[in-house]
Amino acid sequence: MYQMIDAAIGHVATELNQYIRRTFSLSEDMVVISNLLEQDGALSVQVNNKLALFLVNIEKDTTPQQVAPSFGPGAERLVESTPPLHLNLYLVIAGNFSGSNYTEGLKFISAAVSFFQRQPMMDQNTTPGLDRRIARLMFDIENTSMQDLSSMWGMLSGKYLPSVLYKVRMVTFDAGDIERQSSRLQKTSFAVGN
């Protein structure tokens, strides 16, 4: 379970890199998973002239989800397990391109937006490399006010970079822990006649 978030973000970066390499006939990856700053406050060198992909928030998806316990085909026992946990991940894609490369950054951010517009959902059918423990990832651009944007960039680095914020929904964690087992007979009720 603890490896789901990095598996999801890693998959997103891989798919986006493949798209950008194909689109612009590049041999190198343009998307890196990285903070913008090192712990000492210095700019991370690996994000220079790259799109930085990083996580800014994790929240529990509060949309009601019901997973009813059921018997498998031919099963004699009902197995109930811990329900899956659905999370929303907030990912930023920021272009760290300066000077004469600034417009290149805008070009790559536009390509990222185009990629997620064409592929707003990833699952095993659309991207077979997705970790099997993740049911699907759904992408929505998150609109942010100027005040929220200012607060976010003040918290991240103090220096705004052209960026887009995505809410990634339905990262599904299923611990597979069995809570209770019961036989099929225990679930059957009989009506008693007069």
Order of alpha helices (4+ residues) and beta strands (2+ residues): alpha-beta-beta-beta-beta-alpha-beta-beta-alpha-beta-beta
